[in-house]
């Protein structure tokens, strides 16, 4: 494919691409402690790249914009993403910065601790995004995370709003967001902690202080405040407890239960959710069906080690959805 706007409907994902350096050990170390006996694995990651792989394996045409270094890690990233069928023609190289690197520790229960050196991810500029404006305007759907500069994120949604795409923000890792940005976003997909931190960063009084109110009501209150700034839907992921969809137009929620599995590695589970979710929306599934598909896919990903390696393919997702529907009637 040449560097022109793709002719078919496509998912556009803009974000980070990293090399993940993983250590699997019995438990996570405390501050100042060394835990030995772990197993090392190197794999490809980065929230943007993970979501691109998840969407592509779920059956969507995917265009990925990211910035990598002119190094071996960057070369490996670009090659592997192309092998996944992802359009990498719009990926950029920084000749001076290294590719992004993430150091990840995972314990026997699949819980993790992550430290990231963003490298070239942090140099994706407004000017570079503007050069690819037609790709943003013509996308069917768009997902952005927050491992790239905030001013670049703002410009992405500003340009995308000139088109007709579904605009999704995965606010992770969370950092302060200009309130005006939210009027250009249709759907936000935070986890529970991100929801309440975002709520606070936007200047609202945190509802978690009201202990007499249920967890769901707290989430509704925070979602309603955030939605008042222009967002139509907020999907709060709750890990093993599933997710809550908040509909701003009706001020209602739908709870989507999780599919229960024994997790071995939760790295990339949220990215799997977001990638499959946007894929199904792009294929014209309803909001609830897209969330169910994302839930089913993430339940597969957490049973496998690694980030991109763990993403399920389309047939696996369909089979898990069938199993899910036998248990959950939504």
RODO-2510 file (C-alpha; in nm, 4 decimals, decimal comma):
residues 330
     n   res          X          Y          Z
     1     x     0,0000     0,0000     0,0000
     2     x     0,1402     0,3387    -0,0918
     3     x     0,1341     0,6418     0,1308
     4     x    -0,2182     0,7491     0,0436
     5     x    -0,5453     0,7176     0,2278
     6     x    -0,6623     0,3528     0,2275
     7     x    -0,9729     0,2911     0,0146
     8     x    -1,1556     0,0632     0,2602
     9     x    -1,2921     0,1326     0,6075
    10     x    -1,0090     0,1219     0,8573
    11     x    -0,9203     0,1545     1,2231
    12     x    -0,6588     0,4221     1,2883
    13     x    -0,4459     0,3744     1,5975
    14     x    -0,1950     0,6395     1,7008
    15     x     0,0354     0,5774     1,9942
    16     x     0,3431     0,4086     2,1279
    17     x     0,5516     0,1173     2,0093
    18     x     0,7975    -0,0300     2,2608
    19     x     1,0282    -0,3222     2,3117
    20     x     0,9159    -0,5034     2,6273
    21     x     1,1822    -0,6552     2,8518
    22     x     0,9893    -0,8946     3,0763
    23     x     1,0933    -1,0765     3,3937
    24     x     0,8559    -1,3430     3,5291
    25     x     0,9190    -1,4228     3,8957
    26     x     0,7454    -1,5708     4,1980
    27     x     0,6587    -1,2288     4,3360
    28     x     0,7180    -0,8589     4,2773
    29     x     1,0010    -0,6944     4,4759
    30     x     0,9418    -0,4364     4,7465
    31     x     1,1276    -0,1024     4,7161
    32     x     1,5002    -0,1651     4,7616
    33     x     1,4609    -0,5427     4,7389
    34     x     1,6092    -0,7809     4,4811
    35     x     1,4087    -1,0888     4,3831
    36     x     1,6107    -1,3550     4,1974
    37     x     1,5171    -1,6672     4,0061
    38     x     1,3049    -1,5008     3,7393
    39     x     1,2662    -1,5912     3,3727
    40     x     1,3485    -1,3274     3,1082
    41     x     1,1584    -1,2768     2,7825
    42     x     1,1872    -1,0007     2,5239
    43     x     0,8733    -0,9147     2,3305
    44     x     0,7129    -0,6330     2,1353
    45     x     0,4774    -0,3971     2,3132
    46     x     0,3682    -0,0377     2,3585
    47     x     0,0014     0,0437     2,4134
    48     x    -0,0539     0,1700     2,0597
    49     x     0,1162    -0,1237     1,8910
    50     x    -0,0594    -0,3730     2,1196
    51     x    -0,3980    -0,2275     2,0324
    52     x    -0,3124    -0,2278     1,6625
    53     x    -0,2279    -0,5996     1,6765
    54     x    -0,5458    -0,6766     1,8722
    55     x    -0,7627    -0,4902     1,6185
    56     x    -0,5897    -0,6520     1,3211
    57     x    -0,6240    -1,0037     1,4617
    58     x    -0,9912    -0,9297     1,5326
    59     x    -1,0394    -0,8827     1,1588
    60     x    -1,0051    -0,5088     1,0929
    61     x    -0,7911    -0,3199     0,8463
    62     x    -0,5570    -0,1190     1,0678
    63     x    -0,3393     0,1844     1,0024
    64     x    -0,0828     0,2548     1,2746
    65     x     0,0991     0,5840     1,3309
    66     x     0,3868     0,5836     1,5773
    67     x     0,7456     0,7025     1,6086
    68     x     1,0375     0,4646     1,6579
    69     x     1,4136     0,4985     1,6715
    70     x     1,6491     0,4166     1,3870
    71     x     1,7773     0,1118     1,5729
    72     x     1,7408    -0,2658     1,5917
    73     x     1,4413    -0,2469     1,8235
    74     x     1,2626    -0,0100     1,5856
    75     x     1,3359    -0,2329     1,2884
    76     x     1,1989    -0,5366     1,4711
    77     x     0,8822    -0,3464     1,5646
    78     x     0,8103    -0,2274     1,2123
    79     x     0,8742    -0,5701     1,0594
    80     x     0,6569    -0,7577     1,3077
    81     x     0,3651    -0,5151     1,2802
    82     x     0,3767    -0,5416     0,9002
    83     x     0,3683    -0,9207     0,9318
    84     x     0,0466    -0,8815     1,1324
    85     x    -0,1110    -0,7159     0,8281
    86     x    -0,0986    -0,3673     0,9802
    87     x    -0,0362    -0,0700     0,7521
    88     x     0,2911     0,0701     0,8890
    89     x     0,3558     0,3109     0,6003
    90     x     0,2901     0,6085     0,8257
    91     x     0,5249     0,5085     1,1070
    92     x     0,8053     0,7605     1,1595
    93     x     1,1705     0,7278     1,2579
    94     x     1,3683     0,9541     1,4893
    95     x     1,7390     0,9425     1,3929
    96     x     1,8492     1,0775     1,7320
    97     x     1,6239     0,9036     1,9864
    98     x     1,6145     0,5338     2,0777
    99     x     1,2983     0,3309     2,0335
   100     x     1,0722     0,3071     2,3369
   101     x     1,1595     0,0428     2,5957
   102     x     0,9448    -0,0974     2,8775
   103     x     1,0818    -0,2969     3,1706
   104     x     0,8066    -0,5222     3,3057
   105     x     0,7996    -0,7448     3,6132
   106     x     0,5242    -1,0071     3,6383
   107     x     0,4479    -1,2249     3,9409
   108     x     0,3002    -1,5761     3,9596
   109     x    -0,0552    -1,4332     3,9701
   110     x    -0,0070    -1,2318     3,6531
   111     x     0,0098    -0,8955     3,8303
   112     x     0,2740    -0,6559     3,7018
   113     x     0,4886    -0,3482     3,7567
   114     x     0,6039    -0,1465     3,4550
   115     x     0,8628     0,1260     3,3952
   116     x     0,8872     0,2861     3,0502
   117     x     1,1620     0,4848     2,8765
   118     x     0,9540     0,6431     2,5960
   119     x     1,2389     0,7407     2,3640
   120     x     1,1095     0,8293     2,0171
   121     x     0,7464     0,7979     2,1305
   122     x     0,7886     1,1269     2,3147
   123     x     0,8961     1,3111     1,9988
   124     x     0,5866     1,2464     1,7837
   125     x     0,5047     1,6070     1,6984
   126     x     0,2048     1,8172     1,6027
   127     x     0,3697     1,8984     1,2698
   128     x     0,4149     1,5307     1,1860
   129     x     0,0492     1,4597     1,2639
   130     x    -0,0631     1,7509     1,0476
   131     x     0,1210     1,6002     0,7506
   132     x    -0,1050     1,2935     0,7783
   133     x    -0,4308     1,4874     0,8213
   134     x    -0,6131     1,2991     0,5445
   135     x    -0,5512     0,9683     0,7227
   136     x    -0,7196     1,1069     1,0363
   137     x    -1,0123     1,2664     0,8546
   138     x    -1,0949     0,9534     0,6540
   139     x    -1,0635     0,6913     0,9287
   140     x    -1,3726     0,4961     1,0312
   141     x    -1,2583     0,4920     1,3920
   142     x    -0,9656     0,6231     1,5935
   143     x    -0,7977     0,5164     1,9170
   144     x    -0,5259     0,7124     2,0955
   145     x    -0,3505     0,6400     2,4256
   146     x    -0,1316     0,8703     2,6347
   147     x     0,2265     0,7535     2,5764
   148     x     0,2769     1,0370     2,3254
   149     x     0,2897     1,4157     2,3910
   150     x    -0,0302     1,5842     2,5120
   151     x    -0,0149     1,8623     2,2521
   152     x     0,0065     1,5953     1,9802
   153     x    -0,2958     1,4130     2,1233
   154     x    -0,4912     1,7381     2,1225
   155     x    -0,4066     1,8004     1,7560
   156     x    -0,5004     1,4432     1,6608
   157     x    -0,8552     1,4830     1,7901
   158     x    -0,8857     1,8325     1,6491
   159     x    -0,8073     1,7047     1,2992
   160     x    -1,0117     1,3834     1,3373
   161     x    -1,3149     1,5937     1,4339
   162     x    -1,3107     1,7389     1,0830
   163     x    -1,4090     1,3919     0,9579
   164     x    -1,6752     1,1447     1,0680
   165     x    -1,4823     0,8796     1,2595
   166     x    -1,5619     0,7325     1,5987
   167     x    -1,3069     0,8949     1,8306
   168     x    -1,1893     0,6907     2,1297
   169     x    -0,9416     0,7796     2,4036
   170     x    -0,7758     0,5206     2,6253
   171     x    -0,6433     0,7548     2,9004
   172     x    -0,3438     0,5432     2,9962
   173     x    -0,0985     0,6068     3,1381
   174     x    -0,3057     0,8921     3,2755
   175     x    -0,1789     1,2491     3,2762
   176     x    -0,3603     1,5855     3,2949
   177     x    -0,6039     1,6371     3,0075
   178     x    -0,7229     1,9819     2,8920
   179     x    -1,1015     1,9853     2,9506
   180     x    -1,1581     2,1332     2,6033
   181     x    -1,0105     1,8178     2,4496
   182     x    -1,3044     1,6090     2,5661
   183     x    -1,5530     1,7826     2,3378
   184     x    -1,3703     1,6181     2,0469
   185     x    -1,3898     1,2666     2,1942
   186     x    -1,6852     1,0281     2,1648
   187     x    -1,5782     0,7429     2,3936
   188     x    -1,3330     0,7202     2,6853
   189     x    -1,2143     0,3780     2,8080
   190     x    -1,0380     0,4113     3,1478
   191     x    -0,9923     0,1539     3,4188
   192     x    -1,1517     0,2309     3,7544
   193     x    -0,8455     0,4016     3,9005
   194     x    -0,7948     0,6110     3,5881
   195     x    -1,1597     0,7168     3,5917
   196     x    -1,1395     0,8626     3,9416
   197     x    -0,7966     1,0202     3,8894
   198     x    -0,9156     1,1798     3,5656
   199     x    -1,2272     1,3027     3,7446
   200     x    -1,0075     1,4698     4,0054
   201     x    -0,7605     1,6122     3,7489
   202     x    -1,0517     1,7757     3,5689
   203     x    -1,1364     1,9637     3,8880
   204     x    -1,4343     1,7633     4,0108
   205     x    -1,4835     1,6573     4,3725
   206     x    -1,3946     1,2906     4,3986
   207     x    -1,7095     1,0829     4,4736
   208     x    -1,5004     0,8037     4,6291
   209     x    -1,5038     1,0000     4,9551
   210     x    -1,8748     0,9248     4,9897
   211     x    -1,8530     0,5835     5,1567
   212     x    -2,2302     0,5429     5,1881
   213     x    -2,2630     0,5307     4,8082
   214     x    -2,2108     0,2060     4,6171
   215     x    -1,9179     0,1410     4,3875
   216     x    -2,1432     0,1535     4,0817
   217     x    -2,3010     0,4817     4,1900
   218     x    -1,9578     0,6332     4,2471
   219     x    -1,8594     0,5329     3,8948
   220     x    -2,1839     0,6769     3,7561
   221     x    -2,1277     1,0072     3,9388
   222     x    -1,7706     1,0401     3,8100
   223     x    -1,8752     0,9360     3,4591
   224     x    -2,1601     1,1854     3,4536
   225     x    -1,9287     1,4722     3,5507
   226     x    -1,6722     1,3800     3,2846
   227     x    -1,9415     1,3301     3,0206
   228     x    -2,0702     1,6821     3,0890
   229     x    -1,7550     1,8060     2,9129
   230     x    -1,8657     1,6507     2,5851
   231     x    -1,8057     1,2728     2,5958
   232     x    -2,0925     1,0454     2,4836
   233     x    -1,9879     0,7152     2,6411
   234     x    -1,7522     0,6142     2,9208
   235     x    -1,6560     0,2481     2,9495
   236     x    -1,4885     0,1782     3,2826
   237     x    -1,3022    -0,1519     3,2929
   238     x    -1,2992    -0,3291     3,6290
   239     x    -1,0637    -0,6218     3,5725
   240     x    -1,2123    -0,9440     3,7039
   241     x    -1,5386    -0,7582     3,7728
   242     x    -1,6033    -0,6788     3,4077
   243     x    -1,6914    -0,3264     3,2977
   244     x    -1,9559    -0,0532     3,3191
   245     x    -2,0841     0,1363     3,0156
   246     x    -2,2155     0,4852     3,0928
   247     x    -2,4515     0,6387     2,8349
   248     x    -2,4502     1,0182     2,8635
   249     x    -2,7669     1,0707     2,6590
   250     x    -2,9795     0,8569     2,8930
   251     x    -2,7713     0,8881     3,2131
   252     x    -2,7771     0,5092     3,2453
   253     x    -2,5228     0,2302     3,2823
   254     x    -2,4970    -0,1266     3,1579
   255     x    -2,2832    -0,3716     3,3515
   256     x    -2,0912    -0,6250     3,1437
   257     x    -1,9578    -0,9125     3,3585
   258     x    -1,6141    -1,0612     3,3034
   259     x    -1,5514    -1,4103     3,1681
   260     x    -1,3804    -1,5900     3,4569
   261     x    -1,0383    -1,7435     3,3831
   262     x    -0,7116    -1,8144     3,5635
   263     x    -0,4844    -1,5260     3,4617
   264     x    -0,1128    -1,5859     3,4100
   265     x    -0,0146    -1,2452     3,2686
   266     x    -0,2302    -0,9310     3,2678
   267     x     0,0181    -0,7242     3,0609
   268     x    -0,1636    -0,6024     2,7517
   269     x    -0,5114    -0,7086     2,8689
   270     x    -0,6430    -0,3519     2,8578
   271     x    -0,4864    -0,3017     2,5163
   272     x    -0,6532    -0,6196     2,3928
   273     x    -0,9866    -0,4860     2,5195
   274     x    -0,9440    -0,1518     2,3414
   275     x    -0,8204    -0,3004     2,0147
   276     x    -1,0997    -0,5555     1,9864
   277     x    -1,3596    -0,3034     2,1032
   278     x    -1,2737    -0,0564     1,8264
   279     x    -1,2532    -0,3383     1,5718
   280     x    -1,6084    -0,4498     1,6463
   281     x    -1,7428    -0,0943     1,6464
   282     x    -1,5816    -0,0441     1,3056
   283     x    -1,7547    -0,3594     1,1840
   284     x    -2,0879    -0,1970     1,2853
   285     x    -2,1573    -0,4021     1,5958
   286     x    -2,3540    -0,2291     1,8722
   287     x    -2,1821    -0,0784     2,1746
   288     x    -2,2813    -0,3679     2,3996
   289     x    -2,1762    -0,6314     2,1444
   290     x    -1,8407    -0,4591     2,0962
   291     x    -1,7802    -0,4541     2,4724
   292     x    -1,8779    -0,8203     2,5008
   293     x    -1,6321    -0,9079     2,2240
   294     x    -1,3587    -0,7041     2,3937
   295     x    -1,4327    -0,8757     2,7256
   296     x    -1,4179    -1,2183     2,5639
   297     x    -1,0907    -1,1374     2,3876
   298     x    -0,9243    -1,0006     2,7007
   299     x    -1,0222    -1,3167     2,8891
   300     x    -0,8124    -1,5115     2,6383
   301     x    -0,5171    -1,2699     2,6438
   302     x    -0,4660    -1,2931     3,0215
   303     x    -0,4160    -1,6711     2,9978
   304     x    -0,1050    -1,6207     2,7804
   305     x     0,2339    -1,4623     2,8442
   306     x     0,3442    -1,1465     2,6696
   307     x     0,1548    -0,8539     2,5226
   308     x     0,1233    -0,8764     2,1448
   309     x     0,1795    -1,2531     2,1459
   310     x    -0,1249    -1,2957     2,3705
   311     x    -0,3770    -1,1251     2,1425
   312     x    -0,6384    -1,3737     2,0138
   313     x    -0,7380    -1,4116     1,6503
   314     x    -1,0849    -1,3616     1,5078
   315     x    -1,1954    -1,7255     1,5265
   316     x    -1,0831    -1,7540     1,8893
   317     x    -1,2792    -1,4421     1,9776
   318     x    -1,5943    -1,5713     1,8061
   319     x    -1,5693    -1,9020     1,9926
   320     x    -1,5212    -1,7290     2,3281
   321     x    -1,8174    -1,4970     2,2552
   322     x    -2,0346    -1,8047     2,1999
   323     x    -1,9191    -1,9442     2,5346
   324     x    -1,9725    -1,6053     2,6987
   325     x    -2,3264    -1,5715     2,5621
   326     x    -2,4222    -1,9057     2,7141
   327     x    -2,3313    -1,7689     3,0566
   328     x    -2,4203    -1,4003     3,0246
   329     x    -2,7510    -1,2824     2,8785
   330     x    -2,7262    -0,9144     2,7803
***
